[in-house]
Amino acid sequence: MTAEQDKRQHPRAPGHHVAAVIHTGYPPPLMCTVADISDAGAGLTVVDTAAIPATFKLEIKGVDKPRVCAVVWKEAPHRLGVAFKPES
């Protein structure tokens, strides 16, 4: 996808960070990879998108504070996009 085709308000940069999906109803954490990231959200690669809840906390290795996420899209079986939300 070219920069001209990508209409996001916050362009994403390549990620390749190890991360974990944390949700109180889904112990233990589900491991994932941050494929790309911006100030507003991220693209994730997971083992199975069906196992990911609609909202969760994302702990990215090397980042002090987890991010609250809401799923924006899923591309089965392994890719999904999330928007970062303010902590409540």
C-alpha positions in Angstrom: 0.0 0.0 0.0 1.4 3.4 -0.9 1.3 6.5 1.3 -1.3 7.9 -1.1 -3.6 4.9 -0.7 -3.2 4.9 3.2 -5.7 7.5 4.4 -5.2 7.1 8.1 -4.9 10.2 10.2 -1.9 8.7 12.0 0.4 6.8 9.7 1.6 3.5 11.0 5.2 2.5 11.3 6.5 -1.1 11.2 6.3 -2.6 14.7 7.6 -6.2 15.0 7.2 -6.0 18.9 6.3 -8.9 21.1 3.1 -8.2 23.0 0.4 -9.8 25.0 -3.4 -9.4 25.0 -4.6 -9.1 28.6 -8.3 -9.6 29.4 -9.7 -10.6 32.8 -12.0 -13.2 31.3 -9.2 -14.8 29.2 -6.3 -15.9 31.4 -3.5 -16.6 30.6 -2.4 -13.7 28.4 -2.6 -14.3 24.6 0.8 -13.7 23.0 0.8 -11.6 19.8 3.1 -9.5 17.5 2.6 -5.8 16.8 2.9 -5.7 13.0 2.6 -1.9 12.8 1.7 0.9 15.2 0.7 4.6 15.3 -0.3 7.0 18.0 -4.0 5.9 17.4 -3.8 2.2 17.0 -1.9 -0.9 15.8 -2.1 -3.9 13.5 -1.6 -7.2 15.4 -0.8 -10.8 14.3 -2.3 -13.4 16.6 -2.7 -17.2 16.6 -6.5 -17.0 16.2 -8.6 -13.8 15.8 -11.6 -15.7 17.2 -9.9 -15.8 20.6 -9.5 -12.0 20.9 -12.2 -10.1 22.8 -13.7 -6.8 21.5 -11.8 -4.8 24.1 -8.6 -5.6 26.0 -5.3 -4.3 27.3 -2.2 -4.7 25.2 1.1 -5.1 26.9 4.0 -4.4 24.5 7.4 -5.6 25.6 9.7 -2.7 26.5 6.7 -0.2 26.9 6.0 0.7 30.6 2.2 1.2 30.4 -0.3 -1.2 28.8 -2.7 0.3 26.1 -6.4 -0.1 26.2 -7.6 -1.4 22.8 -10.8 -1.8 20.9 -10.9 -4.1 17.9 -11.7 -2.2 14.7 -11.3 -5.0 12.2 -10.4 -8.7 12.0 -8.9 -10.6 9.0 -9.2 -14.2 9.9 -7.4 -16.2 11.0 -4.4 -14.1 12.1 -4.6 -10.3 11.6 -6.6 -7.6 13.4 -6.5 -3.9 13.8 -7.1 -2.0 17.1 -7.7 1.6 18.1 -6.1 2.8 21.3 -8.6 4.1 23.8 -8.1 6.3 26.9 -7.9 4.4 30.2 -11.2 4.5 32.1 
